Amino acid sequence: MHRLKLISGHLAPSGSSDYRRVLRRSECGSGSGPAGSGAPEDVVVVHGLRTAIGRAKRGAFKDTTPDELLRAAMTAVLADVGLSPDALGDVCVGNVLQPGAGALMARVAHFLSGFPDTVPVYAVNRQCSSGLQALFNIAGAIRSKSIDLGLACGVESMSLRSMGDPGDLSPRLVDDDKARDCVIPMGITSENVAERFGVSREKQDAFALGSQQKAARAQRMGLFDQEIVPVATKLVDDEGKEREVTVRRDDGIRPGTTLAGLSKLRPAFKPDGSTTAGNSSQVSDGAAAVLVGRRSAVEALGLPVLGVLRASAVVGVPPDVMGIGPAFAIPAALEQAGLTVADVDVFEINEAFASQVVYCVEKLGIPPEKVNPNGGAIALGHPLGCTGARQVVTMLNELKRRGRRAYGVVSMCVGTGMGAAAVFEYPGP
């Protein structure tokens, strides 16, 4: 392949990006056969679903426990493809705020879903990338031949559990700059990114407006309907009366958002800052589940292939500017896949704060129209443990709608200074 690349450099005309794109796609293992063909050992996504995302403490899921949210997503994914839970080799659940990363909650959800006790489950916490990390963990088990099929999930109830308790830490934390930076409030890290890299308030507000507009358009057109599983639950009103509801729509989207309205919001984290409630992600409740398997096992069961995991990367960055994580994780994943930014059709980058997404997009030279085409966490919300899995579901459904073979990237920054990214291929219809 190295020799082929050298030869192609001499033969391909200058600026022949299409030729290089074909070569790179061949190199990263997508094959030259019909769409959907590939190596038997490929790690593939079969199906994925999510709940709607509710505003924490005010939205539709404010009274719903995370095990019930998770149950809804887990059962629906398997029911959609007609797969018995007995076929699963493992279940991994990303969670941040529940005790022990939600290990007990995950097993309870497991049984509420009707899964047998012979199927194992565990929880993982890599903060905002926990849902994506769950997929990485299941993919690793598949590659090591420990399992053939697994369920990667993410869930968070920010209504019932709040951020703020750092746990039991050594008093020597204050003696080390990097350790001390790990407990900086997330909003201050956003301000640090904005100040250090010159991301203006105007750019942040314009990005936030775009997120709201894109999400409102997607919701209006019903684009989220195919990825959302309706959840029957109970809601307690302000007078303490309980009523049954079925939740089908994200409730954080604000179609009436305007640039003028965003510009009037006060800084949320420092008096002279630029990060506001309007250009930051919303605290939210939600769950998502993604069925992952080895291609040979998936095909043997007659299951569909929605996507192929082509690369994954996790990197470390300074904790005080943790939001820059995607600017380093995305290139690492793309290099692993043998691709460039130009080869990717959709980038789903978590909008923890507009400041950090704007920086990452500009740093990597990503065309804005490729970023979060249906909005992101500023409009939809950011249920911490759920987000990574939710992004995978949203991104693969978007590629499927486009109806042709394509690549997508999922990425996010991670508290305490990390970034995570994954490259997926949609094999075509």
ChimeraX attribute file (.defattr): number of C-alpha atoms within 10 A of each C-alpha:
attribute: neighborCount
match mode: 1-to-1
recipient: residues
	/A:1	9
	/A:2	8
	/A:3	8
	/A:4	9
	/A:5	14
	/A:6	10
	/A:7	11
	/A:8	14
	/A:9	13
	/A:10	9
	/A:11	9
	/A:12	13
	/A:13	10
	/A:14	8
	/A:15	8
	/A:16	10
	/A:17	13
	/A:18	12
	/A:19	12
	/A:20	18
	/A:21	17
	/A:22	13
	/A:23	17
	/A:24	18
	/A:25	19
	/A:26	14
	/A:27	16
	/A:28	16
	/A:29	14
	/A:30	23
	/A:31	14
	/A:32	11
	/A:33	8
	/A:34	11
	/A:35	14
	/A:36	18
	/A:37	14
	/A:38	17
	/A:39	12
	/A:40	13
	/A:41	15
	/A:42	19
	/A:43	25
	/A:44	27
	/A:45	31
	/A:46	23
	/A:47	23
	/A:48	30
	/A:49	29
	/A:50	33
	/A:51	27
	/A:52	28
	/A:53	31
	/A:54	29
	/A:55	25
	/A:56	26
	/A:57	17
	/A:58	14
	/A:59	17
	/A:60	25
	/A:61	30
	/A:62	20
	/A:63	20
	/A:64	20
	/A:65	18
	/A:66	28
	/A:67	23
	/A:68	22
	/A:69	26
	/A:70	29
	/A:71	24
	/A:72	24
	/A:73	27
	/A:74	31
	/A:75	22
	/A:76	20
	/A:77	23
	/A:78	21
	/A:79	11
	/A:80	11
	/A:81	14
	/A:82	10
	/A:83	14
	/A:84	13
	/A:85	23
	/A:86	12
	/A:87	13
	/A:88	21
	/A:89	20
	/A:90	23
	/A:91	26
	/A:92	26
	/A:93	35
	/A:94	36
	/A:95	35
	/A:96	28
	/A:97	21
	/A:98	21
	/A:99	11
	/A:100	13
	/A:101	21
	/A:102	24
	/A:103	18
	/A:104	16
	/A:105	22
	/A:106	28
	/A:107	20
	/A:108	17
	/A:109	22
	/A:110	24
	/A:111	14
	/A:112	16
	/A:113	19
	/A:114	13
	/A:115	19
	/A:116	12
	/A:117	11
	/A:118	11
	/A:119	16
	/A:120	15
	/A:121	21
	/A:122	17
	/A:123	24
	/A:124	23
	/A:125	22
	/A:126	21
	/A:127	22
	/A:128	27
	/A:129	31
	/A:130	30
	/A:131	37
	/A:132	31
	/A:133	30
	/A:134	31
	/A:135	31
	/A:136	19
	/A:137	18
	/A:138	28
	/A:139	27
	/A:140	14
	/A:141	19
	/A:142	24
	/A:143	16
	/A:144	10
	/A:145	11
	/A:146	12
	/A:147	19
	/A:148	24
	/A:149	27
	/A:150	28
	/A:151	27
	/A:152	30
	/A:153	37
	/A:154	38
	/A:155	38
	/A:156	32
	/A:157	32
	/A:158	26
	/A:159	22
	/A:160	17
	/A:161	15
	/A:162	12
	/A:163	9
	/A:164	9
	/A:165	7
	/A:166	8
	/A:167	6
	/A:168	6
	/A:169	7
	/A:170	7
	/A:171	7
	/A:172	9
	/A:173	14
	/A:174	11
	/A:175	9
	/A:176	9
	/A:177	11
	/A:178	15
	/A:179	15
	/A:180	15
	/A:181	19
	/A:182	19
	/A:183	15
	/A:184	15
	/A:185	14
	/A:186	21
	/A:187	19
	/A:188	17
	/A:189	27
	/A:190	27
	/A:191	26
	/A:192	20
	/A:193	22
	/A:194	26
	/A:195	14
	/A:196	10
	/A:197	13
	/A:198	12
	/A:199	22
	/A:200	15
	/A:201	20
	/A:202	13
	/A:203	17
	/A:204	27
	/A:205	26
	/A:206	18
	/A:207	23
	/A:208	29
	/A:209	26
	/A:210	22
	/A:211	28
	/A:212	26
	/A:213	22
	/A:214	19
	/A:215	28
	/A:216	23
	/A:217	16
	/A:218	16
	/A:219	18
	/A:220	11
	/A:221	10
	/A:222	11
	/A:223	17
	/A:224	22
	/A:225	14
	/A:226	13
	/A:227	20
	/A:228	25
	/A:229	23
	/A:230	18
	/A:231	21
	/A:232	15
	/A:233	17
	/A:234	17
	/A:235	19
	/A:236	15
	/A:237	11
	/A:238	7
	/A:239	6
	/A:240	8
	/A:241	8
	/A:242	12
	/A:243	10
	/A:244	10
	/A:245	14
	/A:246	12
	/A:247	20
	/A:248	17
	/A:249	20
	/A:250	22
	/A:251	19
	/A:252	24
	/A:253	26
	/A:254	16
	/A:255	16
	/A:256	10
	/A:257	18
	/A:258	16
	/A:259	15
	/A:260	10
	/A:261	12
	/A:262	20
	/A:263	18
	/A:264	10
	/A:265	15
	/A:266	16
	/A:267	19
	/A:268	17
	/A:269	18
	/A:270	13
	/A:271	9
	/A:272	10
	/A:273	18
	/A:274	24
	/A:275	28
	/A:276	24
	/A:277	16
	/A:278	26
	/A:279	30
	/A:280	25
	/A:281	22
	/A:282	23
	/A:283	25
	/A:284	28
	/A:285	34
	/A:286	32
	/A:287	36
	/A:288	37
	/A:289	36
	/A:290	28
	/A:291	24
	/A:292	28
	/A:293	30
	/A:294	26
	/A:295	26
	/A:296	17
	/A:297	15
	/A:298	20
	/A:299	14
	/A:300	9
	/A:301	11
	/A:302	10
	/A:303	16
	/A:304	15
	/A:305	22
	/A:306	24
	/A:307	30
	/A:308	25
	/A:309	22
	/A:310	23
	/A:311	21
	/A:312	25
	/A:313	22
	/A:314	22
	/A:315	19
	/A:316	17
	/A:317	21
	/A:318	15
	/A:319	24
	/A:320	26
	/A:321	25
	/A:322	26
	/A:323	35
	/A:324	30
	/A:325	28
	/A:326	32
	/A:327	25
	/A:328	22
	/A:329	24
	/A:330	31
	/A:331	17
	/A:332	20
	/A:333	25
	/A:334	23
	/A:335	14
	/A:336	16
	/A:337	21
	/A:338	19
	/A:339	21
	/A:340	15
	/A:341	18
	/A:342	12
	/A:343	19
	/A:344	19
	/A:345	19
	/A:346	25
	/A:347	25
	/A:348	25
	/A:349	25
	/A:350	30
	/A:351	30
	/A:352	27
	/A:353	30
	/A:354	30
	/A:355	32
	/A:356	31
	/A:357	26
	/A:358	22
	/A:359	22
	/A:360	21
	/A:361	19
	/A:362	14
	/A:363	14
	/A:364	14
	/A:365	11
	/A:366	16
	/A:367	14
	/A:368	14
	/A:369	10
	/A:370	15
	/A:371	20
	/A:372	24
	/A:373	21
	/A:374	23
	/A:375	28
	/A:376	27
	/A:377	30
	/A:378	29
	/A:379	30
	/A:380	27
	/A:381	29
	/A:382	30
	/A:383	31
	/A:384	29
	/A:385	37
	/A:386	35
	/A:387	35
	/A:388	33
	/A:389	30
	/A:390	31
	/A:391	26
	/A:392	29
	/A:393	25
	/A:394	24
	/A:395	24
	/A:396	28
	/A:397	21
	/A:398	20
	/A:399	23
	/A:400	17
	/A:401	12
	/A:402	14
	/A:403	12
	/A:404	13
	/A:405	17
	/A:406	20
	/A:407	24
	/A:408	24
	/A:409	28
	/A:410	28
	/A:411	29
	/A:412	32
	/A:413	34
	/A:414	27
	/A:415	24
	/A:416	26
	/A:417	21
	/A:418	26
	/A:419	26
	/A:420	30
	/A:421	30
	/A:422	29
	/A:423	25
	/A:424	26
	/A:425	25
	/A:426	28
	/A:427	22
	/A:428	19
	/A:429	14
